[in-house]
Amino acid sequence: MARWTVTREGGEGPGVGGQYTYSVRAETADEAVEKAAVKANRLHHRINRGGTTLTLKPTAIHRIN
């Protein structure tokens, strides 16, 4: 199983325009996007300073290995 990084941007709130990158293990890029979304929701309290929300579409997807 390969490791992927998925980057999304802050869409609204004080973190608008910021980049948030999550690393996950997955077989395909689509699976990586889904797993990264779950991870982002789990870690939401860390990025939700003042109501920051992330864009739905990732800005970058990279396979690491």
Number of C-alpha atoms within 10 A of each C-alpha: 9 13 16 23 18 22 20 23 21 19 16 15 14 15 19 15 14 14 15 16 17 17 19 20 18 18 11 13 18 11 14 24 25 14 18 24 19 12 14 18 13 10 11 14 11 10 17 15 12 10 13 20 18 26 15 12 11 17 13 13 18 13 16 11 8
